[in-house]
Amino acid sequence: MSELIEKRDAYHIIKDMVGLVRCDVLMDAYDNLKKLPAIDAVPVVRCKECDNWATEFSSGRKSLGNYRCLCQEWSDAEDHRFTYTGENEYCSRGERRE
């Protein structure tokens, strides 16, 4: 899994280093970092890490690695509507399992 850092944190680290040691390479890195676009990333909870992912309910789909998602957004036991998801899928309603 890749790790993301805040652009401003990297910016401050380089700025602090430039303040300690005057170096053309650091100055170039500092200037170039200011020009780089930042991505808008948010942490996600994958189904395999989610509290709503029920591995005891595979309904014949265990060989596919798909298990029932018990999130109310995707499944409704009263209507017999269930969604099965793979371990690396995710949604905006994920709740990390403790």
C-alpha positions as CSV (number, residue, x, y, z in Angstrom):
1,M,0.0,0.0,0.0
2,S,1.3,3.4,-0.8
3,E,1.7,6.1,1.8
4,L,0.6,9.6,1.3
5,I,2.0,12.7,2.9
6,E,0.6,16.2,3.2
7,K,2.2,18.5,0.7
8,R,2.6,21.2,3.3
9,D,4.4,18.9,5.7
10,A,7.0,18.1,3.0
11,Y,7.2,21.7,2.1
12,H,8.0,22.7,5.7
13,I,10.6,19.9,6.1
14,I,12.5,21.1,3.0
15,K,12.1,24.8,4.1
16,D,13.6,24.0,7.5
17,M,16.5,22.1,5.9
18,V,17.2,25.0,3.6
19,G,17.3,27.3,6.6
20,L,20.0,25.0,8.2
21,V,22.1,24.4,5.2
22,R,22.2,26.6,2.1
23,C,22.2,24.2,-0.8
24,D,21.1,24.7,-4.4
25,V,19.6,21.1,-4.6
26,L,17.4,21.8,-1.6
27,M,16.4,25.2,-3.0
28,D,15.4,23.5,-6.3
29,A,13.5,20.8,-4.4
30,Y,11.7,23.5,-2.4
31,D,10.8,25.5,-5.5
32,N,9.6,22.4,-7.5
33,L,7.5,21.1,-4.6
34,K,5.6,24.4,-4.5
35,K,4.7,23.8,-8.2
36,L,3.5,20.2,-7.8
37,P,-0.3,19.6,-7.8
38,A,-1.6,17.9,-4.7
39,I,-4.1,15.0,-4.9
40,D,-7.3,15.0,-3.0
41,A,-7.1,11.7,-1.1
42,V,-9.1,10.3,1.7
43,P,-8.5,7.1,3.8
44,V,-10.8,4.2,3.0
45,V,-11.9,1.1,4.9
46,R,-11.6,-1.9,2.6
47,C,-14.4,-4.5,3.0
48,K,-11.9,-7.0,4.6
49,E,-11.3,-4.5,7.4
50,C,-14.9,-3.4,7.8
51,D,-17.1,-4.2,10.8
52,N,-20.1,-4.7,8.4
53,W,-18.4,-7.4,6.4
54,A,-19.8,-10.8,7.5
55,T,-17.5,-13.6,6.6
56,E,-19.9,-16.1,8.1
57,F,-22.4,-15.4,5.3
58,S,-20.9,-16.4,2.0
59,S,-23.9,-18.1,0.5
60,G,-21.9,-20.2,-1.9
61,R,-19.7,-17.3,-3.0
62,K,-16.9,-18.2,-0.6
63,S,-14.8,-19.5,-3.5
64,L,-14.9,-16.1,-5.1
65,G,-13.9,-14.4,-1.8
66,N,-17.2,-12.5,-1.7
67,Y,-19.0,-12.2,1.6
68,R,-22.1,-10.4,2.7
69,C,-21.9,-6.7,3.5
70,L,-24.3,-6.0,6.4
71,C,-24.2,-2.2,5.9
72,Q,-27.7,-0.9,5.8
73,E,-26.9,1.1,2.7
74,W,-26.3,-2.1,0.7
75,S,-28.2,-4.9,2.4
76,D,-31.7,-5.2,4.0
77,A,-32.6,-8.4,5.7
78,E,-36.3,-7.6,5.9
79,D,-36.5,-7.2,2.1
80,H,-34.1,-10.1,1.6
81,R,-31.7,-7.8,-0.3
82,F,-28.1,-8.6,0.2
83,T,-24.9,-7.3,-1.4
84,Y,-21.8,-9.5,-1.6
85,T,-18.4,-7.8,-1.9
86,G,-14.8,-8.8,-2.4
87,E,-12.2,-8.1,0.2
88,N,-10.5,-5.2,-1.6
89,E,-13.8,-3.3,-2.3
90,Y,-14.8,-0.3,-0.2
91,C,-17.6,2.2,0.2
92,S,-18.1,5.5,1.9
93,R,-19.9,3.8,4.8
94,G,-17.0,1.6,6.0
95,E,-16.4,1.2,9.7
96,R,-13.0,-0.2,10.6
97,R,-13.2,-3.4,12.6
98,E,-11.4,-3.3,16.0
